[in-house]
Amino acid sequence: MIQSALQQAGINCLEFSSDSLEMKEILGASIVRLHSLQDVRQLNSGELELPEKTGQCRGSNPAALCLRPREWLLISNVTEPVELLAYAKSNLGAERTAIYDNSDGLAIFRLSGSGAPWLLSKLSSLDYLAGTAAGEHCTRTRMGKIAVVVHYHKTGDDQFVFDLLFDRSVAKYLWDLLSISAPHADDLALAFGNAA
């Protein structure tokens, strides 16, 4: 059995909760990165529709996140990496597009609860409370000097969550940073609630 990023770092508890938030590592996600020299309108001629603007997301299986002009992540929790890679290649098939599996290189932490946007705002200086009003979206930022992609989206049970995608080699550092900062997020969520 393949170990998760946290297990490889010596942490066997893959979930954390406090008064206002829950955090867990998402296991087995398939992540494919796309980078193209072609215009997105040329790529969006098949079944797979990529979002056109940075920060936009589309779909759920796979979810397509636009990281910057002409660069996307495809994420699926139900499709194997090789299948997701084949799906992307068959639907895009562009000569000037690099499509590669990034599943083994990235890890995902999922945060939920009223304290989650407070915690993320504290660590990355972006206003995640106000961002929740925008619905599903993504952004690239830094948390404790770690490059993180934050994907705000709805799960199958209609709950909005924040998924953090980052280099799996820093999983322990980010987990510890989030866990240690959680009590202050609890205080803020209790004192101010969901105020934007």
C-alpha positions in Angstrom: 0.0 0.0 0.0 1.3 3.4 -0.9 1.8 5.8 2.0 0.2 9.2 2.1 2.4 12.3 2.2 1.9 12.6 6.0 2.6 9.0 6.6 5.8 9.3 4.6 6.7 12.2 7.0 6.0 10.0 10.1 2.5 11.3 10.9 -0.1 8.6 11.1 -3.1 10.7 12.1 -4.4 12.1 8.8 -7.2 14.1 10.4 -7.3 17.1 12.7 -10.2 19.0 14.2 -10.7 22.0 16.5 -13.7 23.9 17.7 -14.4 25.6 14.3 -12.6 23.6 11.6 -11.7 20.1 10.3 -8.7 19.2 8.3 -7.7 16.0 6.6 -5.4 14.7 4.0 -7.1 13.6 0.7 -5.8 10.3 -0.4 -5.6 8.8 -3.9 -6.4 11.9 -5.9 -5.3 12.0 -9.6 -3.8 15.3 -10.6 -2.8 16.1 -14.2 -1.1 19.4 -15.2 -1.6 21.0 -18.6 0.4 23.7 -20.2 -0.3 24.9 -23.7 1.0 27.3 -26.2 -2.4 27.2 -27.9 -5.3 29.5 -27.1 -7.9 28.0 -24.7 -10.6 28.4 -27.4 -8.7 26.0 -29.6 -8.3 23.5 -26.8 -12.0 23.7 -25.9 -13.3 21.9 -28.9 -13.8 18.5 -27.4 -15.6 17.0 -24.4 -13.2 18.6 -21.8 -13.9 22.3 -21.3 -11.1 24.3 -19.6 -11.8 27.5 -17.8 -10.6 30.6 -19.7 -9.6 32.9 -16.9 -7.1 32.6 -14.1 -8.8 31.6 -10.9 -11.8 30.0 -12.6 -12.8 26.4 -12.1 -15.0 24.1 -14.1 -16.5 20.7 -13.4 -16.1 18.1 -10.7 -14.8 14.9 -12.2 -12.4 16.1 -13.2 -12.3 19.6 -11.8 -10.4 21.9 -14.1 -8.5 24.8 -12.4 -7.0 27.6 -14.4 -3.7 28.5 -12.6 -2.6 31.1 -15.0 -3.0 31.9 -18.7 -2.5 28.6 -20.6 -1.9 26.5 -17.5 -4.4 24.2 -15.7 -4.7 21.4 -13.2 -7.2 18.5 -13.6 -8.2 16.8 -10.4 -10.2 13.7 -9.8 -10.9 11.6 -6.7 -12.5 8.8 -8.6 -10.4 8.3 -11.8 -6.9 6.7 -11.7 -4.0 8.9 -12.8 -3.3 6.9 -16.0 -7.0 7.2 -17.0 -7.2 10.9 -16.3 -4.0 11.4 -18.3 -5.4 9.4 -21.2 -8.7 11.3 -21.0 -6.9 14.7 -21.1 -4.7 13.6 -24.1 -7.7 12.2 -26.0 -9.8 15.3 -25.5 -7.1 17.9 -26.1 -4.6 16.1 -28.3 -2.9 19.4 -29.1 0.6 19.3 -30.6 1.7 22.3 -28.6 0.3 21.2 -25.2 2.3 19.4 -22.4 0.1 17.0 -20.4 1.7 15.1 -17.5 0.7 13.3 -14.4 1.5 15.2 -11.2 -0.3 12.9 -8.8 2.8 11.6 -7.0 4.3 15.1 -6.7 1.4 16.9 -5.0 -0.5 16.3 -1.8 -4.0 17.7 -0.8 -5.3 18.9 2.6 -9.0 19.6 2.9 -10.2 22.2 5.3 -13.8 22.8 6.3 -15.8 24.6 8.9 -16.3 28.2 9.9 -12.7 28.6 11.1 -11.2 27.5 7.7 -11.4 30.9 6.0 -10.0 32.6 9.1 -7.1 30.2 9.3 -6.2 30.6 5.6 -6.5 34.4 5.7 -4.2 34.4 8.7 -1.5 32.4 6.8 -1.7 33.8 3.3 -2.9 37.4 3.7 -5.8 36.8 1.3 -9.4 37.5 2.2 -11.0 34.0 2.1 -14.1 35.1 3.9 -15.0 37.5 1.1 -13.9 35.0 -1.5 -16.5 32.5 -0.3 -19.2 34.8 -1.8 -17.7 34.3 -5.2 -18.5 30.6 -5.3 -16.1 28.0 -6.7 -12.6 29.4 -7.6 -8.9 28.8 -7.1 -5.9 30.9 -6.3 -2.2 30.5 -6.0 -0.5 31.8 -2.9 2.1 31.2 -0.2 1.6 29.9 3.3 4.7 29.9 5.5 6.9 30.2 2.3 5.2 27.2 0.7 3.6 27.6 -2.7 0.0 26.4 -2.4 -3.0 26.2 -4.8 -6.2 26.8 -2.9 -9.3 25.3 -4.5 -12.6 26.4 -3.0 -15.4 24.1 -4.2 -18.5 22.2 -3.3 -18.2 18.5 -2.4 -20.7 15.7 -3.3 -22.7 16.5 -0.1 -23.1 20.2 -1.0 -20.6 21.4 1.5 -18.0 24.0 0.5 -14.4 23.2 1.4 -11.0 24.5 0.8 -8.5 22.1 -0.8 -4.8 23.0 -0.5 -2.6 21.5 -3.2 1.2 21.7 -2.6 4.5 19.8 -3.0 4.2 16.7 -1.0 7.8 17.0 0.4 6.6 19.8 2.7 3.5 18.0 4.0 4.6 17.8 7.6 5.7 21.4 7.8 2.3 22.7 6.4 0.3 20.3 8.5 2.1 21.5 11.6 1.7 25.2 10.6 -2.1 24.7 10.1 -2.5 22.7 13.3 -0.6 25.2 15.5 -2.5 28.2 14.0 -5.9 26.6 14.4 -6.7 27.9 17.9 -6.4 31.5 16.7 -8.8 30.7 13.9 -11.2 29.2 16.4 -11.1 32.5 18.4 -11.7 34.6 15.3 -14.6 32.3 14.1 -16.2 32.5 17.5 -15.8 36.3 17.9 -16.6 37.3 14.3 -18.4 34.3 12.7 -18.8 34.5 9.0 -18.4 38.3 8.7 -17.0 39.3 5.4 
